[in-house]
């Protein structure tokens, strides 16, 4: 049996195309190729050895792009690079993909199945929007789209009107707040401080989409409405939502210490992949145990640390996915870090609002930035938490300036099951009638700042079954939108309307 190899990250590259001119519109394929060329150069090899490294690429993993539908995107990248990789993969849609692809590539290298792996991803949604606005579709020079290619799918829960991240993540934010007995105003301040800290990080990152723009303060974020901000939901204003209209791409190149030595890649470029772990919570958010925790996050963090041979105290820098404040909050809470004043960095990029959402690919940039930070020598160990779906998919990877402490090989598999199933979830009633209590909630706001739709997850008073509902009347909507009186835990009544939706009110309806 061949001796297991040690996987290392030897090159990283990032590209930002901030021009919105149609003539400058580069498709995701081009951005990924540019990022890969930069990653190859980042190895610090001379030209002769660089050519050998590129010719040795036998694995190309690509994060699925939101922007454009390609036929065999990994194959197109290989063709442009002049290689025919024996391993090609296009990820499923989800922000966990960069970390998951990275972990899988490191594992293949450790088993000798891969010599040089490229993990890449990119988006050009800003250019796509500019071309559409200019009536230049398809964008000039872009690869003809493949209409049969995999497209983004969203869970179909239209009967409840709760089918987007802006509907689901706030359910967790409110439940987590109430679970901690935190007042609504205190939670508003906490979230504003978290994102103000993130904005400052992005302000100093030249790769951030908002780099060079005036940074919003906690006061700016919390003052609603303002020239900066407006409410989208009751807990997540515009400045706390992912901004996806960006043109960004990133690439990581992995190989083994053995081949790096053979090529002559300086040890100053080596960053060790220590291990990774990931799992999913139920796809349907109403089939989860509660809304103040995420077992997929806590278990991925714990297992990722364990298989990497590290404790949380040994991690010097983190990057927690941050499409909404609740994700870094849950991660900090589980690891015992302060949410507003953590002792260690919890973002290296500045979050999906200020750095840019980059579709599924945000955490690729976290991996590249963590590599650069670790190379500086001030930190030894780093951890990236990548989140996808509706707080559904999680994957953690740990990087280091040093090999695994005990000399053991890279973990032979993901230690976690695909799905968290050993938790109790209450039965769900599609049609609900009777007395009930609010488990969690959110309110979707209109563009003019008025409350639009109330979303309630509740429990039946008589048997504890769960239901999903909208507000039944204007009074219920206003009470859900209140920023002074806590809706969670309050009793009310639910009924099923003629259109099949459940409707919740704090006052008993004559129909019950």
BELNORPE-V691132 format. One line per field, one symbol per residue. ss: DSSP state (2 for helix, 1 for strand, 0 for the rest). phi: phi as a letter, one per 20 degrees, with the letter a starting at -180 (. if undefined). psi: psi as a letter, one per 30 degrees, with the letter a starting at -180 (. if undefined). A space follows every 50 residues. Layout:
ss = ???
phi = ???
psi = ???
This chain:
ss = 00000011111111110000022200022222222222222000002222 22222011111100000000002222222220000011110000002222 22222222220000011111111122222222200000000000000000 00000002220000222222222222222000022222222222222222 22200000000000000222220000000010100012220000001111 11111122222220002220111111111100002220000000222222 22222220000222001111000022222222222000000000100000 22220000000222222222222220000011111111000011111111 00000000000000000010000000010000011111111111100000 11111111110000011111100222222200000000001111110000 011110000000
phi = .fffedfcedbcbcccdefdfgfdfdfggffffffffffffffmefgfff ffgffefcbcdcfgeffbedelggfffgffemccffccbdfffqffggff ffgfffffffemececdddbaaccfffffffffemdcfggnfggfdfeff dfccgecffdmcccgfeegfffgffffffelefffffgfffffgffffff ffgedfeffegnegefegfffeecebfebbfecfccfgfddfddecccbb bdddbdfffffffnfgffefceeerbaabceggeffddfbcdbcgfffff fffffffemcdffefebccegbfbgfffffffffemeffecffcgdbddo nffefpflledgffffffffgfffffnecdcccddddbmdlddcbdcddb ecfggemffggfbffdffcfcececfgdefdcbpfbcfeaabcedffene fdcedcdccffecmfebdbdfebfffffffefdcdfffnfeaccbeefen fecdcecfeffe
psi = kkkkljklkfklkkkjjfkgkefgjkleeeeeeeeeeeeeeffglleeee eeeeffjgkjkkkkkfekjljieeeeeeeefhlikfkkkkllkkffeeee eeeeeeeeeefgfkekkkkllllheeeeeeeeeggiklkkflkkkjfflk lkkkkjhfffgiglefeeefeeeeeeeeeghkleeeeeeeeeeefeeeee eeegjffkegkflkkkleeeefjkllfellkelffjleggkkjfiljkll kkkkaleeeeeefgkkfffkkkjellkllklkejffgleaggljeeeeee eeeeeeffgllfffkekljkkhelfeefeeeeeefgkkefikflkfkfeg lfeeekehbfgefefeeeeeeeeeffffkeklkkjkklbihekkkkkkll fllkeggllkkflkfllekjfhlkklkkjekkkaklkkelllkkllfggk kekkkkklkkeffgkllkllkfleeeeeeefkgekjekfklakklklfgf kkkklfkklff.
